Amino acid sequence: MLQSIGFPGLIMILVVVLILFGPSKLPELGRAIGRTLHEFKASAKELVAEPKDEVAEPKS
């Protein structure tokens, strides 16, 4: 059964990430994740916009 993580789960994940990467790497990791999400959203918008731009030519 799929359950939401909730606040305690998010705190636990944050603590594990902090232990694994250390406080000095967290800003760099955050920037990398932000850039990745931005690129993913831009690509998704392009994919959605492409079919609208294409015009089907009538067959003669």
Backbone torsions as a table, in degrees:
resi	resn	phi	psi	omega
1	MET	NA	133.6	-178.8
2	LEU	-85.4	124.3	178.6
3	GLN	-123.0	154.7	177.4
4	SER	-73.3	153.6	-176.8
5	ILE	-69.1	-47.5	-179.9
6	GLY	82.0	173.4	-176.6
7	PHE	-65.0	-46.3	179.0
8	PRO	-60.9	-36.5	178.1
9	GLY	-66.2	-40.3	177.9
10	LEU	-64.7	-39.4	177.6
11	ILE	-63.9	-42.0	179.3
12	MET	-63.2	-43.4	178.2
13	ILE	-62.7	-43.3	178.9
14	LEU	-61.0	-41.8	179.2
15	VAL	-64.6	-43.0	-180.0
16	VAL	-64.4	-43.5	178.4
17	VAL	-63.5	-40.9	179.0
18	LEU	-62.8	-40.2	178.7
19	ILE	-68.3	-42.4	-176.8
20	LEU	-69.2	-44.6	-172.1
21	PHE	-101.7	-21.4	-178.7
22	GLY	81.0	157.7	-175.7
23	PRO	-68.1	-24.8	-178.5
24	SER	-74.7	-26.4	-178.4
25	LYS	-90.1	-13.6	-175.7
26	LEU	-61.5	-44.6	178.0
27	PRO	-61.1	-40.4	178.2
28	GLU	-64.1	-42.0	178.5
29	LEU	-63.9	-41.6	178.0
30	GLY	-62.0	-42.9	178.2
31	ARG	-63.1	-41.9	-179.6
32	ALA	-63.6	-42.6	178.6
33	ILE	-65.7	-41.4	178.6
34	GLY	-62.2	-43.9	178.1
35	ARG	-63.1	-41.7	-179.6
36	THR	-63.3	-44.8	178.2
37	LEU	-63.6	-40.6	179.1
38	HIS	-61.7	-45.9	179.1
39	GLU	-64.9	-38.8	178.9
40	PHE	-63.9	-44.4	179.4
41	LYS	-64.2	-41.0	179.0
42	ALA	-63.3	-42.5	178.8
43	SER	-65.2	-40.3	179.7
44	ALA	-64.8	-39.3	178.0
45	LYS	-64.8	-39.3	178.1
46	GLU	-63.4	-42.5	-179.8
47	LEU	-64.6	-37.9	179.8
48	VAL	-72.2	-35.1	-176.5
49	ALA	-77.3	-25.9	-175.9
50	GLU	-58.8	-48.0	-178.9
51	PRO	-61.8	-29.8	180.0
52	LYS	-71.5	-31.2	-178.6
53	ASP	-76.0	-29.2	-178.0
54	GLU	-77.6	134.1	178.2
55	VAL	-111.9	125.3	-179.5
56	ALA	-74.8	129.6	179.4
57	GLU	-83.8	134.9	178.7
58	PRO	-69.5	141.9	178.8
59	LYS	-82.2	136.9	-179.1
60	SER	-110.9	NA	NA
